[in-house]
């Protein structure tokens, strides 16, 4: 019988891999850790790693007690149960060891525990948590929770706590704390430019609807800047291929655009020289806005040592494979040179971190719903529109044709039907000249909406968000031989109009999303619904639409969880986009509005 060992100081049948930390041995189960972390997978099983071959590795710049605490947290006890509580010490190592599931637990811990009034850590422990969360690029909303907690103490005491920290930490912490001490929810930084005053509004709030923020009427949103910070552990096998990838989303209101960063090192034959590439690429399935500017920034960190930050503007790269939207640094670029030198086997930065920041600027109009054409709805027709005149004329003429539907009758006019559709021209042939009615196996509303569009080019009303109505309208339009592509497109425009009217109504957005799911024609509407849920309603969506829900909400959740490719179901897309969004800081730029 094996003796319990929660100090990991003895080798067991399962714990065969040896870690050396501060000259002390720690024995771990390499297979278990490799399942949790790509860092341990490479360290323990990559054949080209000397550590993998020897079954032991020395971990530099990490504290023995902190590593033990981390292992106690992620490894089960003798009863096969993981029941340790999260402590400030846990934060110190999960980024270095790439424990992604632990990151999600820690983010949840900050979100649900740290923000509670009863949570009162020691000031020093809270400061350590903040520093490690900064290293891990926690989203601004979670950083704010910790800043607000630290702001409960005197500002002079905060300054005393951070005085020995490197400037990049102390300055950020001081700014974060001050805005809560001053009871300000946002920081507005004004920069005087030749053209006037541009306001930078740093969004540090979490899930607050944009429409809820009161912006001075003399300022309008002009640009949006996104900052994505990627921490790359500086560890690589000798002579082998190297590949690191991550992705994030640039989101605002009803738009979410996906971006992927790749850092690749591959041997070049026959020279056996490693060729390094770093590039940013957008999702190629859909068109995305072109950034006004992109800047890559790099800083190397190991322990307390930091390299100077270096910035570089990538080149836009176009090819048959990549198309537009691929931005890369070519060989010889100073930033790429510094990054690749850091990954040299003999580099003094080995075991440290490469902090890569991607700064992207866009025109605000790229993220705003724009309905450039008049919506095809009768009530929106302007006075003098010939379609409105045509309807007014026939309102004073006795109808001569009747549609009998499943739930009522519709009166219409043969003349209008005849000139509007080849279906009715064929129907009113010489043999059926006296025909004055037909029966249709559709709801009255579906037939009415379709007839209005067929004759006047506009729908009877915008109230078409109905899971049964639109399929019947499509069948009816097909029977009447309408141009289906245009009919589909205009239904999509009305759905976007409905979405725009209900941005703050989660249930209405869910209804539109459920309607557009599996309908390829309305995929753009579907993407916009998903983006709006992520942007404004994520927390409520998770709470109300889940496997524990009941009734209609459970039915909707199950419907939105299904897809031919499960990972692309609306529910999974909402969660993945949210995770990719929280890692990206957003800055809104306002300019002074002139009515001239």
N, C-alpha and C positions, 0 to 999 in steps of 0.2 A: 504494500500500500504506500502510495507516494505522499510525502509530507507537503501540506499546503505551504506555498511560498509566494506571498504577495509583494516581495521585494525583487522577484525575478533574478535572484542571485545564484540559483542552482540550475544546472542543466537537467531537463526531464525528457521523457520519451517524445513529447511534443515540442518542447522548447529547446531546439538544437542550435539556432542561429545566435551568435554572440555579438552584442553591441558593446563597444567600449566608450563610456562617457565619463569624463574626468578621471580617467585611468581605473574606473571600476567596471566590472563585467555585469552585463544585463543579458539574460537569456530569454529569447522570444520564439514564438511559433511563426516561422517565416511564411508558411502557407496562409495562415489566418491573416497576417498583416498585409500580405500581397493582395488578398481579396478586398481589403479596405483602402489601399493606397497604391497608386502607380509608382510613388517614390520607393516603397519597400519592394514592389514587384521588380523594379529595375535593379535595386541594390542587392536583392537576395537571389535573383534568378537569371539576370542577364549574363550570358556566358562570357561576354567580353569584360565584365567587371571582375577585377581581382578579388573584391570582397565576396562576390558570389561563389567564386571558385574555392576560397579559403573558409567560407562559412563564418566569417567574422568581419565586422566593419567598425571603424573608429568614427564617432560622431563628434565633430568639433563645434565649439562655440555654443553648446547646449548644456544646461545644468542637469546634473544627475537627478536631483530631487524632482525637477519638473518632468523629466522623461518618465520616471517611475510613476508619478501622479497621473500622467497621460495614459500609460499602459494600464494602470489600475482602473481607469475610467472606461477604456475601450475593450478590455479583455474580461470575459466572464469569470466569476468566482468558482469555487469548488462545487457549487450547486447549479452550475451552468446558467447563472443569472448575472446580468449586468445591471447593477443597482446603485452605482456611485452617483453622487451629486456633482453638478458642474461647479468648479471653483475657478477663481481668477487664474490659478496656475495652469489650468488646462489650455487657456488661450495662447500660451507662450509657444506651443509647438505644433498646433494642428496645421498651420500654414506651411511650415517647413516640410512637414511629412505628408502634405497633400491629402489629408483625411477629409474627403469631400462630404461624406455623410455627417461627420462630426461638425463640419462647418454649418450645415443646415440646423443641427441641434443647437449650436451656440447662437445662431441668429434667432432661433425661436426662443432661446433662453433670454436673450436681451429683450426681445419683443414682449414676452409674456411675464418675465420675472423681474428683470432689472428695473423696468418702468414702474413696478408696483411701489406704493408709498412705504410699505413695510420692509422693502429691500434697502438695507443700510450697511453697505460694506465699509471697511476701513478706507480712508482716503487714498492711502498708498496702493491698496489692492485695486481700487477703481481706476487709479491712474495707470497702473500696469495693464489692466484690461483695455483701456482706451488706446494705449500705444500698440498693443498687439492687434487690436481690431483695425487700427490704421494700417499696420503692415499687411493685414489680410484684405485690405480694400473693402471693408464693410460698407454697405450703402449709407449715404448721408442720413437717411431716416433713422437708422439704428445708432449711428454715431451721435445723433442729436439726443437720443434717450440717455446716453451716458454723459454727454456734456451737461444736460439739464440736471442730472443727478449730482454731478460734481459742482454745479453752480449753487448748490444749497449752502456751500461754505463761503467764507469771506474771500474776496478776490485777492487780497494780499497773501492769504494762505495758499491759494492756487498758484500764485506766482512763485512762492517759496518752494512748492512741490515740483514745479517744472523747471526750475532754474538750472539744473544740471543736465537736462535733456538736450539732445541736439536741436538746433534751431528749427529744423523742419517739423519736429514734433511740437516743441513748445509754442511756436507761433500759431499752429493750427489749433491746438488745444485752447490757447488763450482766446482766440477768435470765437471758437465754438462755445466757450463758457460765457464770454461777455454778452453775447446776444440774449442769453437767458437771464443773466443778471440784470440786464437793461429791459427785460420783459419784451423783447422784440421777437416775433416769429420768423422774420426774414431780415436779411441784411441787404440794404440797397447801397450799392457803391456807385458813385457818380464820377464819370470821367469826362472832362471838358474836351470836346473835339471842335474842329473848325466849323462843322455843320451844326453844332448845338450840343445838347446834353443827351447822352445815351445812358440809359439806366440798366445796370446789370442786376437782375433779381436772382439770387441764388436760391434754388428750391431745396430746402432741407426738410420739408414737411412730408409726411407719409400718407398717401391716399387722400389728399385733400383736393376736391374738384377744382379745376382751374376757374370755372365759372363762379366759384365762391370767393375768389380773391378780388378785392376791390382795387382796381388800378385807376390812377388818375386819368380822367377823360382826355387830358391833353397829351397822353402818351399812348403809342400803339406798338404792338409787338412787331419787331422787324426781323430779328435773327434768333436762332437757337444754337447754342453750343453744347456739345456732349463731351464729357470726359470719362474715358474708360481706363482703369488702371489694372494692369495685368502683372501679377507676381510670378516670375519664372524661377524655380529653384535651379541653381547652377550646379547641376550634376549631369554628367554624361559618360557613356562608356567609351573606352579607347578604341578608335578606328571603326566604330559601328555607326549606322545611321541614327539620326536624332530627329525626333518629331514632337513638337508641342503645338497644341491647337486650343483655342477657346473662342467663344462667341458671346455677343451681347446684342441688345436691341436699342435702337434710337426710337423713343416713343413720345408722342404728344397727342392729346385728344384721341381721335379715332384712327390714328396711323401708328403702326409698329413695323419698323424695318430691321431686318436681321443682317448682322455683319459677322464675319469670321476672320480671325487672325491666325496665321500659320507661321511658325518658326521652324525651318527645316535645315538639317545638315545631312548631306548624302555624299558618299565616296564617288569620285569621278574616275572612271576608267579611261585609259590604263595608268594614268598618272597616280592614282590612289590619293588624290588631293580632295579634301572635304570641301564641297561647295555649299555655302550657306545662303539661305534666302529668308526674307521676312516680308510678308505681304498681307494686306487687308483686302478682303473680298466681300461683296454683298451677295445675298441670296439671288441666284440667277433665274429663278422661276418667274419672278415678277419684277416689273420696272421699279426702280427706287430713285429717289431724288439724288442729284449730283451735288456733293458738298461744295460750298463756296471755298472752303480751305480745309486742309488736313495737316496736322503736325504730329510727328512721333517724338516723344521725349524719353530718354533713358537715364537711369541712375543705378549704379551697382552698390549693393549694401552687404556688408559682412560684419556682424557684431556691431560695434560702434563706428566702424569705418564706412564712409560713404564717398563714392566718386563724384566729381562735378557732374551736374546734369547736362546732357547734350541733347540738342533738338535738331530735327531734320525734316524737311518736306519731301514726302515720297513722290515718285513719278507715277502718273496714270499709265497703266499698261494695257494695251489692247491686243487681243489675238482671237483667233477663231474659237478657241476653247474658253477663254476667260470673258470675252465680250467686254462691254464697258463696266466700270465700277471695280476694277482691280488696281490697287495701289501698292507699289512695292519699292523696296530699297535695293538697288543693284550693288554688285560687288564693287568695293572701293568707297562706298558711302561711309563717312566717319562713324555714324551711329551703328551701322551694321558691323563695321570693323571692330569697334569697342565691344559689342555684344558677342561676337564670335571669339575674340581674344579671351573673354571671360570664361568661355567654355573649353578653352585649351586645358589639356590634362594637367599641365604644370602651372596653371593660372593661380595667383594668390587669392582669386575670388571664389575658388572651388568651395562648395559648401555654403556659399552665401546666396543672395537673391538678386535677380535683375528686375528692377521696377520699371516696366514699360507703360507709358501713358499715351493714349491715342486721343487727340483733341480734334473734333470735327465740328465745323460750323455750317449751318444751313439757313436758307431763307425761310422765314416763318410760314410763308404761303405754301411751302412743301408739305406742311403738316396740318393744314386747315381744310375743312370740307368746302369745296367750291362747286356750286351748282350754276354753271355758266349759262345754261339755257333755261327758258321758262318751263316750269314743271308741267307735265301733261295732265292737269287737273282742271275740271270745269270752273270751279270757284276762283281760280287764279287767272282766268281769261280777262284781258283788259277790255274796257269799253272801246268799241270800234273794231275789235277782232272779228274777221269774217266768219269764224266758227261760231262766235257768240250771236252774230246777226242771223246766221242760218238756223240756229236753235230757236231764237226768238220768233222767226217767221213760221216755223213748223209748229210752235206751241199754239198758234192761232188757227191751225188747220186740223180738221178731224182726222184722227189716225185711221188707217185702212188695213192694218195687219196686226195679228196677235201672236205673241209667243206664250205658250203654256209651259210653265216650268214646274219643278217639284213642289214649290211652295208659293205659287202665285202666277199672275199673268203680267205681261209687259206689252203695251201698245206702241206701235211704230208705224213707219210709212214705207210703202213699197218703193216709191221713187228714190228715197235715200238708200234703202237696202240695195236696190238694183245698181246704182252707180258706185256703191262702196265696196262690193265684193263679187268676185267671179262665182262664188257659191250661190248667191241669190240670183245672178244673171242666168245661171243654168237652171235654178229652181223655177224662176218665173218665165219659163219658155212658153211657146204657143199652146202646149197641151195643159199647162197649169196656170193659164192666164187669170183664172178666177180664184186661184188659191189665196186664202186670206188668213191662214193660221198654220202653225206647225207646233209640234210638241218636242221639247228637249228634256233630256234626263240630267239636268243641272239645276242648281239652286238659282233662284230668281236674281240674287245679287251678282252671281258670276256672269249670267247672261247680260244683265244690265250694264255692268262694267265693261264687258267685251264689246257690246253694241255701241256704247258711247265712244269707245276708243276707235272702233271701226269706222263710224260715221263722222265723228267730229275731231278725231285725233287726240282726244283727251279722255281720261277716266272720269266716271261719274263723281267719284270722291277719292280721297287719299286713304280711306279706311279699308285697306286691303290686307292688313297683317292678320291673316287667318290661315291656319295650317290646311284647311279644307278648301278655302275659297280660291287661292291662287292656282292649285292643280286643276280645278274645274275651269277657271278662266283660260288656262293654257289649252285644255282639251277643246273648249268652245272656240277659241281663236283658231285652232288647227282645223276644226270642222268648217269654220267660215272662210278658210283659206287666206288668213292674214299673213303679213310678213312677220314670221315668228321671231327672227333675230331682233328686229326693231321693237316688237311687242315685249320680248324678254328684257331688253335694255331699259325700256321705259318703266317696266315694273320695278326693276332694280333702282332706278332713279327715285321712284316714289318711296321705296323702302329706305333709301338713304335719307330722304326728306323726313320720314317718320323717325328715323334714328336721330336726326338732328334736333327734332322737336322733343325727344325724350332722353337726352344725354344723362340726366340725373335720375332716371327711372330704371333701376336694374331689371325689374320684372318685364318691362316693355322691351328692353334690349335683349333679354333672354328669349322672349317670344319671337323677336325678329331672327335671332341666331338659330333657334330651333327650326324656324321656317326655312332658312337658307341652307341648313345642314344637308349635305348630299346633293344640293342643287348647284351644279357647276356654273350655271348661268349667273348666279348671284354670289360668286365666290368673293368678289370685292366687298360686297356688303357683309359677308360672313367675317372676313378679316377685320373690317372696321368694328363690328360688334365685339369681337375678341379683344381688340385693342382698347375699346372703351371700358370693358369689364376690368382689364388689367389696370387701366389708368385711374379709374374712379371708384370701382366697386369690388375690388378683389377680396377684401376681408369679408364683406357681407356675402359674396358669392360662395366662398369657402364654408362659411357658417351655415348657409341655408340650402345650398345645392350640393348634397353629398350622399354617400351610401346609407347614412342614417336618417335621411329625410323621409317624409311620408307623403302619400297622395300624389298630387300633380308635380310637385318639385322633385320627388324621387323618380317619377316617370321621365321628366325632362333631363335629369342628371344621367340616367341610364341611356337615354337617346343620344345625348351629347358626348357620352363616354365611348360610344361605338363608332368604328370607322374601319374601312378595309385595311388600312395600316393603323393599328391601335395608337401608335405614338403621335399620329396626326389628327386624332380626335379633338374636337373643340376643347374638351376639359383638359386634355394633356397639353394642348397648345397654350391655353390660358396659363397653366402652371409654368411651363417652360419659358414663355415670354416674360412672365413676372420675375422669374429668377434671373433671366438675362437682362432685365430692366433695372433691378435693384443694384446691380453692379456698376451702373452707369449714372454719373452725376449730370444733371441737366441745368443749364444756365440760360435764362431768358434775357434777351436784349431788347430794350424799349427805346424808341426814339420820339422826340417831341413831334406832335402832330400839328401840321400847319394847314389851315383851311384855304390858303391862297391857291 
